[in-house]
């Protein structure tokens, strides 16, 4: 059993993204490269937002990633518009 968290990330600029590669080139991997993340996707839809899905082996792994300090809004070039409030077992 794995745990999954889904978030919608929105760019702070007006650039639109047609692929995950375009988003990652502009904003980086957005937390998907932590060792606790076992699988992930970033899906672009042609807008200035993407959907990020991260999977974790355990609920504790997800909590470890969530507890890490981020860059902060003054440095980060994107913001989380919507984040699933809990983990979903998959």
TORTINU-455325 format. One record per residue (C-alpha): residue number from 1; residue in one letter; x, y negated, z. Coordinates in nm, 3 decimals. Each point is the difference from the previous one (the first is absolute). Example, Ala and Ser with C-alpha at 12.3 -4.5 7.8 and 13.67 -1.06 7.14 Angstrom:
+-----+----+---------+---------+---------+
:   i : aa :       x :       y :       z :
+-----+----+---------+---------+---------+
:   1 :  a :   1.230 :   0.450 :   0.780 :
:   2 :  s :   0.137 :  -0.344 :  -0.066 :
+-----+----+---------+---------+---------+
This chain:
+-----+----+---------+---------+---------+
:   i : aa :       x :       y :       z :
+-----+----+---------+---------+---------+
:   1 :  x :   0.000 :   0.000 :   0.000 :
:   2 :  x :   0.129 :  -0.348 :  -0.087 :
:   3 :  x :  -0.111 :  -0.350 :   0.090 :
:   4 :  x :  -0.062 :  -0.274 :  -0.256 :
:   5 :  x :  -0.021 :  -0.379 :   0.024 :
:   6 :  x :  -0.136 :  -0.214 :  -0.285 :
:   7 :  x :   0.062 :  -0.375 :  -0.028 :
:   8 :  x :  -0.075 :  -0.266 :  -0.259 :
:   9 :  x :   0.298 :  -0.233 :  -0.039 :
:  10 :  x :  -0.044 :  -0.337 :  -0.170 :
:  11 :  x :   0.278 :  -0.211 :  -0.147 :
:  12 :  x :   0.037 :  -0.356 :   0.124 :
:  13 :  x :   0.051 :  -0.116 :  -0.360 :
:  14 :  x :  -0.229 :   0.011 :  -0.303 :
:  15 :  x :   0.199 :   0.267 :  -0.188 :
:  16 :  x :  -0.204 :   0.303 :  -0.105 :
:  17 :  x :   0.137 :   0.354 :   0.004 :
:  18 :  x :  -0.082 :   0.271 :  -0.252 :
:  19 :  x :   0.225 :   0.267 :   0.153 :
:  20 :  x :   0.150 :   0.099 :   0.332 :
:  21 :  x :   0.346 :  -0.059 :  -0.152 :
:  22 :  x :  -0.088 :  -0.367 :  -0.058 :
:  23 :  x :  -0.119 :  -0.039 :   0.361 :
:  24 :  x :   0.307 :   0.175 :   0.146 :
:  25 :  x :   0.236 :  -0.211 :  -0.214 :
:  26 :  x :  -0.159 :  -0.315 :   0.145 :
:  27 :  x :  -0.075 :   0.106 :   0.360 :
:  28 :  x :   0.206 :   0.310 :   0.079 :
:  29 :  x :  -0.130 :   0.335 :   0.126 :
:  30 :  x :  -0.218 :  -0.154 :   0.276 :
:  31 :  x :   0.080 :   0.256 :   0.269 :
:  32 :  x :  -0.028 :   0.310 :  -0.217 :
:  33 :  x :   0.366 :   0.103 :   0.037 :
:  34 :  x :   0.002 :   0.062 :   0.376 :
:  35 :  x :   0.104 :   0.358 :   0.076 :
:  36 :  x :  -0.333 :   0.068 :   0.176 :
:  37 :  x :  -0.191 :  -0.061 :  -0.326 :
:  38 :  x :  -0.037 :   0.337 :  -0.172 :
:  39 :  x :  -0.189 :  -0.117 :  -0.308 :
:  40 :  x :  -0.116 :  -0.335 :  -0.133 :
:  41 :  x :  -0.156 :  -0.179 :  -0.294 :
:  42 :  x :  -0.034 :  -0.363 :  -0.099 :
:  43 :  x :  -0.275 :  -0.051 :  -0.257 :
:  44 :  x :  -0.032 :  -0.321 :  -0.199 :
:  45 :  x :  -0.326 :  -0.105 :  -0.165 :
:  46 :  x :   0.097 :  -0.304 :  -0.206 :
:  47 :  x :  -0.070 :  -0.249 :   0.280 :
:  48 :  x :   0.236 :  -0.156 :   0.254 :
:  49 :  x :  -0.076 :   0.286 :   0.244 :
:  50 :  x :   0.098 :   0.367 :   0.025 :
:  51 :  x :  -0.122 :   0.294 :   0.205 :
:  52 :  x :   0.269 :   0.167 :   0.211 :
:  53 :  x :  -0.059 :   0.350 :   0.136 :
:  54 :  x :   0.251 :   0.152 :   0.241 :
:  55 :  x :  -0.011 :   0.352 :   0.141 :
:  56 :  x :   0.162 :   0.120 :   0.322 :
:  57 :  x :   0.054 :   0.351 :   0.140 :
:  58 :  x :  -0.122 :  -0.103 :   0.345 :
:  59 :  x :  -0.199 :  -0.274 :   0.164 :
:  60 :  x :   0.314 :  -0.083 :   0.202 :
:  61 :  x :   0.194 :  -0.063 :  -0.323 :
:  62 :  x :  -0.268 :  -0.246 :  -0.114 :
:  63 :  x :   0.016 :  -0.178 :   0.336 :
:  64 :  x :   0.379 :  -0.025 :  -0.025 :
:  65 :  x :  -0.024 :  -0.174 :  -0.337 :
:  66 :  x :  -0.283 :  -0.227 :   0.117 :
:  67 :  x :   0.206 :  -0.108 :   0.301 :
:  68 :  x :   0.298 :  -0.113 :  -0.206 :
:  69 :  x :   0.037 :  -0.376 :  -0.030 :
:  70 :  x :  -0.059 :  -0.134 :  -0.349 :
:  71 :  x :   0.154 :  -0.295 :  -0.177 :
:  72 :  x :  -0.278 :  -0.230 :   0.115 :
:  73 :  x :  -0.229 :  -0.213 :  -0.211 :
:  74 :  x :   0.254 :  -0.281 :  -0.041 :
:  75 :  x :   0.238 :   0.233 :  -0.188 :
:  76 :  x :  -0.230 :   0.266 :  -0.147 :
:  77 :  x :  -0.131 :  -0.070 :  -0.350 :
:  78 :  x :  -0.323 :   0.197 :   0.052 :
:  79 :  x :  -0.267 :   0.038 :   0.264 :
:  80 :  x :  -0.223 :   0.287 :   0.111 :
:  81 :  x :  -0.355 :  -0.094 :  -0.092 :
:  82 :  x :  -0.162 :   0.324 :   0.112 :
:  83 :  x :   0.145 :   0.290 :   0.191 :
:  84 :  x :  -0.184 :   0.313 :   0.096 :
:  85 :  x :  -0.034 :  -0.033 :   0.376 :
:  86 :  x :   0.079 :   0.360 :   0.076 :
:  87 :  x :   0.174 :   0.295 :  -0.148 :
:  88 :  x :  -0.184 :   0.250 :  -0.214 :
:  89 :  x :   0.087 :   0.367 :   0.021 :
:  90 :  x :   0.076 :   0.139 :  -0.345 :
+-----+----+---------+---------+---------+
